[in-house]
Amino acid sequence: MDELVLTGSNRVRFPGISSRAYEHPTDRGALVALRAVPGFDAVLRSLAGAIGDRAERLLYLSSAVRVGPAQYPRLAAVRDECVSTLDLPEVPDLFVYRSPEAEAMTIGMDRPFVVLSTGLVQLLDEDGLRFVIGHELGHVLSGHAVYRTMLVRLIRLTQSMAWMPVGYWGLRAVVAALREWYRKSELSCDRAGLLCGQDPRAALRTHALLAGAVDPAAVHVPSFLRQAQEYSAVPDVRESMLKLLQTMDATHPMPVVRAAELQKWAAGPEYRAILSGDYPRRADDPATGFAAEARAAAAGYRDTVRESADPLARVVSGLGSTLADAAGSVRRRLRPPGDVDEPDATPPS
């Protein structure tokens, strides 16, 4: 175990931390299945063509304010603190653009960068901004920006070709799949935001503010979490179907769902272990067996479904147990000759 490193505000830094430390089981399940295909990221990048992330970067260079020592210096300092906490190898650019909506995103193919709206910057205090910026840097560390950029581009493409029914519906299916994955990735990066701020109440307060609260000092976190309990207490399949219809076109989970998921993780042993210095390292990522990754994702998904009160979740309760087999089958069919899975020391669950 590495020696703990503290920031100036007594927040712990995590040298060499791997994104595996904070990724949500359902996010990891989706990524395990995608990354099971050899060269998937390379193929995805090739679909972007020679443009790379130039289009997005030029857009924000020309229409937003780039954060730095002379422009939004406090935001620059918070960004740099979060980069140090998660031990990112590079400092991503941060832009602020004019919009009354409270929004943030991470995009870019080769050099991901973070974008915040003025509505978000004006709404949140420094602790809230630290949580949000840490969340976005979690996307950077997890490699989510490539998929997010493709999602943005595909959404634009579907909007421009809605009059072409044949190609349109195929793209709609791809966009729907990417949106479902991205909703899960938000749960992962909320955890990364918490690791940067290390203040669960500030993180939960931020979710309440994004949901509709206007005064950080007046947010009552327990009442907001009770909304999540009421939302989760689904009496029958009809309400479950309504939830599905309400979220299928969204890129983010409902705020009360995110708050409840984060509160549960903050109160659990994984978060405490990371704070004490016990977490996976990036240096060990290449040696992590695919079978172990798939099994861990499947086990986490089964636990999530088992704890859910949603009737539809119980209907698909077998999905988690088949994830490892399905992903492993894809990998075996498509891996190059001579490529074999490393033996896995973890006993089957």
PyMOL commands that set and color helices and strands:
alter all, ss='L'
color gray80, all
select helices_A, chain A and resi 19-21+25-35+40-47+49-51+54-63+73-86+118-123+126-142+145-160+165-197+200-211+216-218+221-232+237-247+255-266+269-275+282-287+290-307+311-315+319-334
alter helices_A, ss='H'
color red, helices_A
select strands_A, chain A and resi 5-6+12-13+65-66+94-97+104-107+113-117
alter strands_A, ss='S'
color yellow, strands_A
deselect
rebuild
show_as cartoon
